[in-house]
Amino acid sequence: MKRENLKFRDHDKDELSQLLEGNRPILSTSTHSPPPIFGELEGIAHRGDYDLSPTHTSTRASGSIYFDQELQLKLKEQGISPEDVKSKSR
């Protein structure tokens, strides 16, 4: 693959989904078709930290929160209140 058959194009902010900080497709062309027609070969997406952000974690379904069940059992055996068991094992 020759460098002259490749080009990069950064997406504008209004082209990005809310999850993406940036996106940079790699476009390539075939030397067999005059005029050259570029098509996307690969996309490089920068997702940022959306999955770890407080906005995302506070709005996601409660079913996706993990509780350490072994720790819950140990805390219950120690006589810890149910509210503290829940908060400490989250």
PyRosetta script that sets phi, psi and omega in degrees:
from pyrosetta import init, pose_from_sequence

init()
pose = pose_from_sequence("MKRENLKFRDHDKDELSQLLEGNRPILSTSTHSPPPIFGELEGIAHRGDYDLSPTHTSTRASGSIYFDQELQLKLKEQGISPEDVKSKSR")
pose.set_psi(1, 126.9)
pose.set_omega(1, -177.9)
pose.set_phi(2, -91.9)
pose.set_psi(2, 144.6)
pose.set_omega(2, -178.9)
pose.set_phi(3, -59.2)
pose.set_psi(3, -35.1)
pose.set_omega(3, -179.0)
pose.set_phi(4, -68.9)
pose.set_psi(4, -13.0)
pose.set_omega(4, 176.8)
pose.set_phi(5, -93.6)
pose.set_psi(5, 6.7)
pose.set_omega(5, -179.8)
pose.set_phi(6, -120.5)
pose.set_psi(6, 147.4)
pose.set_omega(6, 168.7)
pose.set_phi(7, -150.4)
pose.set_psi(7, 157.3)
pose.set_omega(7, -177.0)
pose.set_phi(8, -116.9)
pose.set_psi(8, 143.9)
pose.set_omega(8, 178.8)
pose.set_phi(9, -140.5)
pose.set_psi(9, 118.7)
pose.set_omega(9, 175.6)
pose.set_phi(10, -77.2)
pose.set_psi(10, 133.9)
pose.set_omega(10, 175.7)
pose.set_phi(11, -71.2)
pose.set_psi(11, 144.6)
pose.set_omega(11, 173.9)
pose.set_phi(12, -72.1)
pose.set_psi(12, 157.8)
pose.set_omega(12, -178.8)
pose.set_phi(13, -56.6)
pose.set_psi(13, -35.6)
pose.set_omega(13, -178.6)
pose.set_phi(14, -75.8)
pose.set_psi(14, -5.2)
pose.set_omega(14, 177.1)
pose.set_phi(15, -96.3)
pose.set_psi(15, -7.7)
pose.set_omega(15, -173.6)
pose.set_phi(16, -92.1)
pose.set_psi(16, 147.4)
pose.set_omega(16, 172.3)
pose.set_phi(17, -76.5)
pose.set_psi(17, 169.7)
pose.set_omega(17, -178.0)
pose.set_phi(18, -64.8)
pose.set_psi(18, -20.6)
pose.set_omega(18, -177.9)
pose.set_phi(19, -80.1)
pose.set_psi(19, -18.9)
pose.set_omega(19, -171.2)
pose.set_phi(20, -100.6)
pose.set_psi(20, 136.2)
pose.set_omega(20, 170.3)
pose.set_phi(21, -83.7)
pose.set_psi(21, -31.8)
pose.set_omega(21, -179.5)
pose.set_phi(22, -167.6)
pose.set_psi(22, 162.5)
pose.set_omega(22, 177.4)
pose.set_phi(23, -149.3)
pose.set_psi(23, 133.0)
pose.set_omega(23, -177.9)
pose.set_phi(24, -133.5)
pose.set_psi(24, 94.3)
pose.set_omega(24, 177.6)
pose.set_phi(25, -71.8)
pose.set_psi(25, 146.7)
pose.set_omega(25, 171.8)
pose.set_phi(26, -100.0)
pose.set_psi(26, 119.1)
pose.set_omega(26, -178.5)
pose.set_phi(27, -102.2)
pose.set_psi(27, 142.7)
pose.set_omega(27, 177.7)
pose.set_phi(28, -132.6)
pose.set_psi(28, 160.6)
pose.set_omega(28, 178.2)
pose.set_phi(29, -133.8)
pose.set_psi(29, 156.2)
pose.set_omega(29, 175.9)
pose.set_phi(30, -94.6)
pose.set_psi(30, 142.8)
pose.set_omega(30, 177.8)
pose.set_phi(31, -79.7)
pose.set_psi(31, -4.1)
pose.set_omega(31, -176.4)
pose.set_phi(32, -86.6)
pose.set_psi(32, -8.1)
pose.set_omega(32, -174.4)
pose.set_phi(33, -123.9)
pose.set_psi(33, 98.6)
pose.set_omega(33, 172.5)
pose.set_phi(34, -82.7)
pose.set_psi(34, 140.3)
pose.set_omega(34, -11.5)
pose.set_phi(35, -70.6)
pose.set_psi(35, 159.7)
pose.set_omega(35, -178.2)
pose.set_phi(36, -62.2)
pose.set_psi(36, 130.7)
pose.set_omega(36, 177.0)
pose.set_phi(37, -113.4)
pose.set_psi(37, 120.1)
pose.set_omega(37, -177.8)
pose.set_phi(38, -91.0)
pose.set_psi(38, 136.0)
pose.set_omega(38, 174.8)
pose.set_phi(39, -128.6)
pose.set_psi(39, 157.6)
pose.set_omega(39, -177.3)
pose.set_phi(40, -73.0)
pose.set_psi(40, 125.1)
pose.set_omega(40, 177.7)
pose.set_phi(41, -91.7)
pose.set_psi(41, -43.4)
pose.set_omega(41, -178.5)
pose.set_phi(42, -158.7)
pose.set_psi(42, 150.2)
pose.set_omega(42, 176.0)
pose.set_phi(43, -115.5)
pose.set_psi(43, 135.4)
pose.set_omega(43, 177.3)
pose.set_phi(44, -110.1)
pose.set_psi(44, 113.0)
pose.set_omega(44, -175.2)
pose.set_phi(45, -108.9)
pose.set_psi(45, 136.2)
pose.set_omega(45, 175.8)
pose.set_phi(46, -106.8)
pose.set_psi(46, 105.1)
pose.set_omega(46, -175.3)
pose.set_phi(47, -84.1)
pose.set_psi(47, -11.1)
pose.set_omega(47, -179.2)
pose.set_phi(48, 67.0)
pose.set_psi(48, -149.6)
pose.set_omega(48, -178.6)
pose.set_phi(49, -114.3)
pose.set_psi(49, 27.8)
pose.set_omega(49, -175.1)
pose.set_phi(50, -54.9)
pose.set_psi(50, -43.1)
pose.set_omega(50, -177.9)
pose.set_phi(51, -64.5)
pose.set_psi(51, -22.0)
pose.set_omega(51, -178.0)
pose.set_phi(52, -103.4)
pose.set_psi(52, -5.5)
pose.set_omega(52, -174.9)
pose.set_phi(53, -73.0)
pose.set_psi(53, 151.7)
pose.set_omega(53, 178.3)
pose.set_phi(54, -59.2)
pose.set_psi(54, -34.8)
pose.set_omega(54, 179.5)
pose.set_phi(55, -60.6)
pose.set_psi(55, -45.2)
pose.set_omega(55, -178.6)
pose.set_phi(56, -70.0)
pose.set_psi(56, -45.6)
pose.set_omega(56, -175.9)
pose.set_phi(57, -69.7)
pose.set_psi(57, -28.5)
pose.set_omega(57, 179.8)
pose.set_phi(58, -80.6)
pose.set_psi(58, -19.9)
pose.set_omega(58, -177.4)
pose.set_phi(59, -103.7)
pose.set_psi(59, -7.0)
pose.set_omega(59, -178.4)
pose.set_phi(60, -75.7)
pose.set_psi(60, 164.1)
pose.set_omega(60, -177.9)
pose.set_phi(61, -62.1)
pose.set_psi(61, 140.1)
pose.set_omega(61, -177.5)
pose.set_phi(62, -65.4)
pose.set_psi(62, -19.8)
pose.set_omega(62, 178.4)
pose.set_phi(63, -66.7)
pose.set_psi(63, -14.8)
pose.set_omega(63, -178.3)
pose.set_phi(64, -94.3)
pose.set_psi(64, 4.5)
pose.set_omega(64, 177.0)
pose.set_phi(65, -85.3)
pose.set_psi(65, 134.8)
pose.set_omega(65, -176.1)
pose.set_phi(66, -95.2)
pose.set_psi(66, 133.6)
pose.set_omega(66, 173.8)
pose.set_phi(67, -116.6)
pose.set_psi(67, 132.2)
pose.set_omega(67, 177.8)
pose.set_phi(68, -79.3)
pose.set_psi(68, 102.2)
pose.set_omega(68, -174.2)
pose.set_phi(69, -67.8)
pose.set_psi(69, -35.7)
pose.set_omega(69, 177.7)
pose.set_phi(70, -63.6)
pose.set_psi(70, -42.2)
pose.set_omega(70, 178.1)
pose.set_phi(71, -64.8)
pose.set_psi(71, -38.3)
pose.set_omega(71, 178.2)
pose.set_phi(72, -58.6)
pose.set_psi(72, -44.8)
pose.set_omega(72, -179.9)
pose.set_phi(73, -62.6)
pose.set_psi(73, -42.8)
pose.set_omega(73, 179.4)
pose.set_phi(74, -63.4)
pose.set_psi(74, -42.9)
pose.set_omega(74, -179.9)
pose.set_phi(75, -66.3)
pose.set_psi(75, -39.0)
pose.set_omega(75, 177.9)
pose.set_phi(76, -63.2)
pose.set_psi(76, -39.8)
pose.set_omega(76, 178.5)
pose.set_phi(77, -63.3)
pose.set_psi(77, -29.2)
pose.set_omega(77, 180.0)
pose.set_phi(78, -82.8)
pose.set_psi(78, -2.0)
pose.set_omega(78, 178.5)
pose.set_phi(79, 81.1)
pose.set_psi(79, 20.6)
pose.set_omega(79, 178.5)
pose.set_phi(80, -70.8)
pose.set_psi(80, 143.8)
pose.set_omega(80, -179.8)
pose.set_phi(81, -63.3)
pose.set_psi(81, 150.1)
pose.set_omega(81, -179.5)
pose.set_phi(82, -55.2)
pose.set_psi(82, -36.9)
pose.set_omega(82, 179.2)
pose.set_phi(83, -66.3)
pose.set_psi(83, -41.2)
pose.set_omega(83, 178.8)
pose.set_phi(84, -69.7)
pose.set_psi(84, -36.4)
pose.set_omega(84, 177.5)
pose.set_phi(85, -59.5)
pose.set_psi(85, -46.5)
pose.set_omega(85, -178.1)
pose.set_phi(86, -63.6)
pose.set_psi(86, -45.9)
pose.set_omega(86, -176.9)
pose.set_phi(87, -71.3)
pose.set_psi(87, -35.7)
pose.set_omega(87, -178.5)
pose.set_phi(88, -78.2)
pose.set_psi(88, -21.8)
pose.set_omega(88, -177.6)
pose.set_phi(89, -100.2)
pose.set_psi(89, 1.9)
pose.set_omega(89, 180.0)
pose.set_phi(90, -71.6)
pose.dump_pdb("model.pdb")
